[in-house]
Amino acid sequence: MRISRSIPVAANTPIALTIGNFDGVHLGHQAMLAKLRDAAARHGVAPCVMTFEPHPREFFSPDQAPTRLTSLREKLELIAAHGIERAIVCRFNYDFAQHTAQDFIERTLVRGLGVRWLQVGDDFRFGARRAGDFVMLKQAASHYGFEVEAMASVTLDGERVSSTAVRNALVAGNLSFAGRLLGRPYSISGRVVHGDGVGKKLGFPTANMQMKHNRPPLNGIFVVELAGVVEHPLRGVASLGIRPTLKTQGQPVLEVHIFDFDGDLYGRHVRVDFLHKLRDEEKYADLATLTRQIALDVENAKAFFNRQDAQEKLNGTADKRR
């Protein structure tokens, strides 16, 4: 995917464009990307996504902004996986926030990008003081000769699919529902870095992840799979949190103990898929008590995979009988 971080003065080729934050790239976002691809093919132009860095709410109210579901790299990788050829990452700063809605339409959409077809969410607002809306875009489309469509909300089990709904499910430990909202397991990706070696000393060596999430949307002990090492995912158990038995405060740390694996992962960029929450973090009296709990977590994680394998085998048998 071609990634641009600025808007050209004049467009080289026309595009079909969708604008949004796309945090998590959930089912609602995926529906937008599917419509974008179809429209781009219909008009014979490249499909393009415009997103913002940082998130506008992080710029205006950093202390009140919601935690991110995906880093910028994760978001762009997910968007590219849905067949989008171009992405424009707009630096959201004071100057950008001062652009009027009309200026955004004329300089950015029309002259800079040559938008032939535009899609926005049904609640999309833009320009200084959020003065621009879908009605304004419809009027501009008629004047400048491009098409514009609003994407209606996507629902699941009667609930609007949104980044907020995904965050709420993760906070509640409901990884199954979060996965359904996302259309895949929730994941965090990053590079494996050297840790403090405590896990290895306790008999449970871990791969320590370098995270871009200063405030991850979930914490606790989880059943996980790790992708990016071999062809098939590696199974394991992960701890995501501040490790209260070892430290009284600090940044969250993601550690993954992989079952029956002794290879060298340092420097590898991997993805951790969160499948099931086992428990919250706890502070234990000593390392011996912590070690016993880790052993129990490993046992419970393996039991989860055994149940999953048995169910998949049963489903496979049922499919053959049809």
C-alpha positions as CSV (number, residue, x, y, z in Angstrom):
1,M,0.0,0.0,0.0
2,R,1.3,3.5,-0.9
3,I,1.2,5.8,2.2
4,S,1.3,9.6,1.9
5,R,1.7,12.0,4.8
6,S,0.9,15.2,3.0
7,I,-1.7,16.5,0.5
8,P,-0.3,17.4,-2.9
9,V,-1.1,20.9,-4.3
10,A,-2.7,19.2,-7.3
11,A,-3.8,15.7,-7.9
12,N,-2.0,13.4,-10.4
13,T,-4.8,11.0,-10.7
14,P,-8.4,10.9,-9.4
15,I,-9.3,8.6,-6.5
16,A,-12.2,7.1,-4.6
17,L,-11.9,8.1,-0.9
18,T,-13.1,7.1,2.5
19,I,-12.3,9.3,5.5
20,G,-12.2,8.1,9.2
21,N,-10.1,7.2,12.2
22,F,-10.5,3.5,11.6
23,D,-9.4,2.5,15.1
24,G,-9.6,-1.3,15.3
25,V,-10.8,-1.7,11.7
26,H,-13.9,-3.4,12.9
27,L,-16.9,-4.8,10.9
28,G,-18.3,-1.3,10.4
29,H,-15.0,-0.1,9.0
30,Q,-14.7,-3.2,6.9
31,A,-18.1,-2.5,5.3
32,M,-16.9,0.9,4.4
33,L,-13.7,-0.5,2.8
34,A,-15.8,-3.0,0.8
35,K,-18.0,-0.2,-0.6
36,L,-14.8,1.8,-1.3
37,R,-13.3,-1.0,-3.3
38,D,-16.5,-1.5,-5.3
39,A,-16.8,2.3,-6.1
40,A,-13.2,2.5,-7.1
41,A,-13.6,-0.4,-9.5
42,R,-16.8,1.1,-10.9
43,H,-15.1,4.5,-11.5
44,G,-11.8,3.0,-12.7
45,V,-9.7,4.8,-10.0
46,A,-7.6,3.7,-7.0
47,P,-9.3,3.2,-3.6
48,C,-7.8,5.4,-0.9
49,V,-8.3,5.9,2.8
50,M,-7.7,9.2,4.7
51,T,-7.0,8.9,8.4
52,F,-5.5,11.1,11.1
53,E,-2.5,11.0,13.4
54,P,-2.9,11.7,16.2
55,H,-6.6,11.0,16.7
56,P,-8.4,14.4,16.9
57,R,-9.7,13.6,20.4
58,E,-6.1,12.9,21.5
59,F,-5.1,16.3,20.2
60,F,-7.9,18.3,21.8
61,S,-8.3,16.3,25.1
62,P,-5.3,13.9,25.6
63,D,-6.3,13.1,29.1
64,Q,-9.9,12.2,28.1
65,A,-9.2,10.5,24.8
66,P,-10.1,6.8,24.6
67,T,-7.4,4.3,24.6
68,R,-6.4,3.1,21.1
69,L,-7.3,-0.3,19.8
70,T,-4.6,-0.3,17.2
71,S,-1.3,1.5,16.6
72,L,-0.9,3.4,13.4
73,R,1.1,0.6,11.9
74,E,-1.5,-2.0,12.9
75,K,-4.3,0.1,11.5
76,L,-2.5,0.6,8.1
77,E,-1.7,-3.1,7.9
78,L,-5.3,-4.1,8.5
79,I,-6.5,-1.6,5.9
80,A,-4.1,-2.8,3.4
81,A,-5.2,-6.4,4.0
82,H,-8.7,-5.3,2.8
83,G,-7.3,-4.4,-0.6
84,I,-6.9,-0.7,-0.3
85,E,-4.1,0.7,-2.5
86,R,-3.4,4.1,-0.9
87,A,-3.6,5.7,2.5
88,I,-3.2,9.3,3.4
89,V,-2.1,10.0,7.0
90,C,-3.0,13.6,7.9
91,R,-1.0,15.1,10.7
92,F,-3.7,16.5,13.0
93,N,-2.3,19.6,14.6
94,Y,-3.3,23.2,15.4
95,D,-3.0,24.4,11.8
96,F,-5.0,21.4,10.4
97,A,-7.7,22.1,13.0
98,Q,-8.1,25.7,11.8
99,H,-8.9,24.7,8.2
100,T,-12.5,25.7,7.4
101,A,-14.8,23.1,6.1
102,Q,-15.0,24.8,2.7
103,D,-11.2,25.0,2.5
104,F,-11.0,21.3,3.2
105,I,-13.4,20.6,0.4
106,E,-11.7,22.8,-2.2
107,R,-8.0,22.5,-1.4
108,T,-7.9,18.9,-0.1
109,L,-10.7,16.9,-1.7
110,V,-11.1,18.6,-5.0
111,R,-7.7,20.1,-6.0
112,G,-5.2,18.1,-3.9
113,L,-6.7,14.6,-4.2
114,G,-9.0,14.8,-7.2
115,V,-11.8,12.9,-5.4
116,R,-14.2,11.2,-7.8
117,W,-16.2,9.4,-5.2
118,L,-16.4,10.1,-1.4
119,Q,-17.7,8.0,1.4
120,V,-18.0,9.1,5.1
121,G,-19.7,7.8,8.2
122,D,-23.3,8.9,8.9
123,D,-22.0,11.1,11.8
124,F,-19.0,12.6,10.1
125,R,-18.0,16.2,10.9
126,F,-15.1,18.2,9.6
127,G,-13.5,21.6,9.4
128,A,-12.9,24.2,12.1
129,R,-15.5,23.9,14.9
130,R,-16.8,20.8,13.2
131,A,-18.8,23.1,10.9
132,G,-18.9,20.7,7.9
133,D,-21.3,17.8,7.7
134,F,-22.8,15.4,5.1
135,V,-25.3,18.0,3.8
136,M,-22.4,20.4,3.1
137,L,-20.6,17.6,1.3
138,K,-23.7,16.8,-0.8
139,Q,-23.9,20.4,-1.9
140,A,-20.2,20.5,-2.8
141,A,-20.5,17.3,-4.7
142,S,-23.1,18.8,-6.9
143,H,-21.0,21.9,-7.5
144,Y,-17.6,20.2,-8.1
145,G,-18.8,17.1,-9.8
146,F,-18.0,14.2,-7.5
147,E,-20.2,11.6,-5.8
148,V,-20.7,11.4,-2.1
149,E,-22.3,8.7,0.0
150,A,-22.9,8.3,3.7
151,M,-22.2,4.9,5.3
152,A,-25.0,3.7,7.6
153,S,-24.2,2.1,10.9
154,V,-23.5,-1.6,11.0
155,T,-25.1,-3.5,13.9
156,L,-24.4,-6.8,15.6
157,D,-27.0,-8.4,17.9
158,G,-28.8,-5.1,18.0
159,E,-25.7,-3.1,19.0
160,R,-24.0,-0.5,16.8
161,V,-20.6,-1.8,15.8
162,S,-18.1,0.8,16.9
163,S,-14.6,1.2,18.4
164,T,-16.3,2.1,21.7
165,A,-18.3,-1.2,21.7
166,V,-15.0,-3.1,21.1
167,R,-13.3,-1.3,24.0
168,N,-16.2,-2.0,26.3
169,A,-16.1,-5.7,25.4
170,L,-12.3,-5.9,26.0
171,V,-12.6,-4.1,29.4
172,A,-15.3,-6.5,30.4
173,G,-13.1,-9.5,29.4
174,N,-15.6,-10.5,26.8
175,L,-13.0,-11.4,24.1
176,S,-15.5,-13.5,22.2
177,F,-17.9,-10.6,21.5
178,A,-14.9,-8.3,20.8
179,G,-13.8,-10.7,18.2
180,R,-17.2,-10.8,16.6
181,L,-17.3,-7.0,16.4
182,L,-13.8,-7.0,14.8
183,G,-14.4,-10.0,12.6
184,R,-11.1,-11.5,14.0
185,P,-9.5,-12.0,17.4
186,Y,-8.3,-8.8,19.0
187,S,-4.5,-8.5,18.6
188,I,-1.4,-6.5,19.5
189,S,1.6,-6.6,17.3
190,G,5.2,-5.5,17.9
191,R,8.8,-6.5,18.0
192,V,10.2,-9.0,20.5
193,V,12.7,-7.3,22.9
194,H,14.8,-8.4,25.8
195,G,13.0,-8.5,29.1
196,D,14.3,-8.8,32.7
197,G,14.5,-12.6,32.5
198,V,12.2,-13.3,35.5
199,G,10.0,-15.6,33.5
200,K,12.9,-17.8,32.5
201,K,14.2,-18.0,36.1
202,L,10.7,-19.1,37.2
203,G,10.7,-21.9,34.5
204,F,8.4,-20.1,32.1
205,P,10.4,-18.1,29.6
206,T,8.5,-15.4,27.8
207,A,8.7,-13.4,24.6
208,N,8.5,-9.7,25.6
209,M,6.7,-7.4,23.2
210,Q,7.6,-3.8,22.5
211,M,4.2,-2.1,22.5
212,K,3.1,1.1,21.0
213,H,0.1,1.1,23.3
214,N,0.8,3.2,26.4
215,R,-2.7,2.4,27.6
216,P,-3.7,-1.0,26.2
217,P,-7.5,-1.5,26.1
218,L,-7.3,-4.7,28.2
219,N,-5.2,-6.3,31.0
220,G,-4.9,-9.6,32.7
221,I,-3.9,-13.1,31.9
222,F,-5.0,-14.5,28.5
223,V,-5.0,-17.5,26.3
224,V,-3.2,-16.4,23.1
225,E,-1.8,-17.4,19.8
226,L,1.4,-15.9,18.4
227,A,1.7,-15.3,14.6
228,G,4.7,-14.4,12.5
229,V,7.2,-17.0,13.6
230,V,6.2,-20.1,11.6
231,E,3.5,-20.9,9.2
232,H,1.0,-21.9,11.9
233,P,0.2,-19.8,15.0
234,L,2.0,-20.8,18.2
235,R,-0.1,-21.4,21.3
236,G,0.6,-19.9,24.6
237,V,-0.5,-17.8,27.6
238,A,0.1,-14.1,28.0
239,S,0.3,-11.5,30.8
240,L,-0.6,-7.9,29.9
241,G,-0.2,-5.5,32.8
242,I,2.2,-3.9,35.3
243,R,3.1,-7.2,37.0
244,P,2.2,-6.1,40.6
245,T,4.1,-9.0,42.2
246,L,7.4,-7.7,40.7
247,K,6.7,-3.9,40.6
248,T,4.6,-1.4,42.3
249,Q,4.2,0.8,39.3
250,G,5.3,1.1,35.7
251,Q,4.3,0.9,32.1
252,P,2.2,-2.1,31.0
253,V,4.2,-5.1,29.7
254,L,3.1,-7.8,27.3
255,E,4.8,-11.2,27.9
256,V,3.9,-14.4,26.1
257,H,4.9,-17.9,27.3
258,I,4.8,-20.1,24.2
259,F,4.1,-23.8,24.8
260,D,6.9,-26.3,23.8
261,F,9.0,-23.7,22.1
262,D,12.7,-22.8,22.7
263,G,13.6,-20.8,19.5
264,D,15.1,-17.3,19.5
265,L,12.5,-14.6,18.7
266,Y,14.5,-11.5,19.6
267,G,14.0,-8.8,16.9
268,R,11.1,-10.6,15.3
269,H,7.9,-8.6,14.6
270,V,5.0,-10.8,15.7
271,R,1.3,-10.6,16.4
272,V,-0.4,-11.8,19.6
273,D,-4.1,-12.8,19.1
274,F,-6.1,-12.7,22.4
275,L,-8.6,-15.6,22.5
276,H,-9.8,-15.9,26.0
277,K,-9.3,-14.1,29.4
278,L,-8.3,-16.4,32.2
279,R,-8.2,-13.9,35.1
280,D,-7.2,-10.4,36.2
281,E,-3.7,-9.5,37.4
282,E,-3.0,-10.3,41.1
283,K,-0.2,-9.4,43.5
284,Y,1.2,-12.5,45.2
285,A,3.1,-12.8,48.5
286,D,6.2,-14.2,46.9
287,L,7.7,-15.7,43.7
288,A,6.9,-19.2,44.7
289,T,3.2,-18.4,44.9
290,L,3.5,-16.6,41.6
291,T,5.2,-19.6,40.0
292,R,2.4,-22.0,41.1
293,Q,-0.2,-19.6,39.7
294,I,1.6,-19.4,36.3
295,A,1.7,-23.2,36.2
296,L,-2.1,-23.2,36.7
297,D,-2.6,-20.6,34.0
298,V,-0.6,-22.7,31.6
299,E,-2.7,-25.7,32.5
300,N,-6.0,-23.8,32.1
301,A,-4.8,-22.4,28.7
302,K,-4.0,-25.8,27.4
303,A,-7.4,-27.0,28.6
304,F,-9.0,-24.2,26.6
305,F,-7.1,-25.3,23.4
306,N,-8.1,-28.9,24.0
307,R,-11.7,-28.0,24.2
308,Q,-11.4,-25.8,21.1
309,D,-9.7,-28.7,19.2
310,A,-12.4,-31.1,20.3
311,Q,-15.1,-28.7,19.1
312,E,-13.4,-28.2,15.8
313,K,-13.1,-31.9,15.3
314,L,-16.7,-32.4,16.1
315,N,-17.7,-29.7,13.7
316,G,-15.6,-31.2,11.0
317,T,-17.2,-34.6,11.5
318,A,-20.6,-33.0,11.4
319,D,-19.7,-31.3,8.1
320,K,-18.7,-34.6,6.5
321,R,-22.0,-36.2,7.5
322,R,-24.1,-33.5,5.7
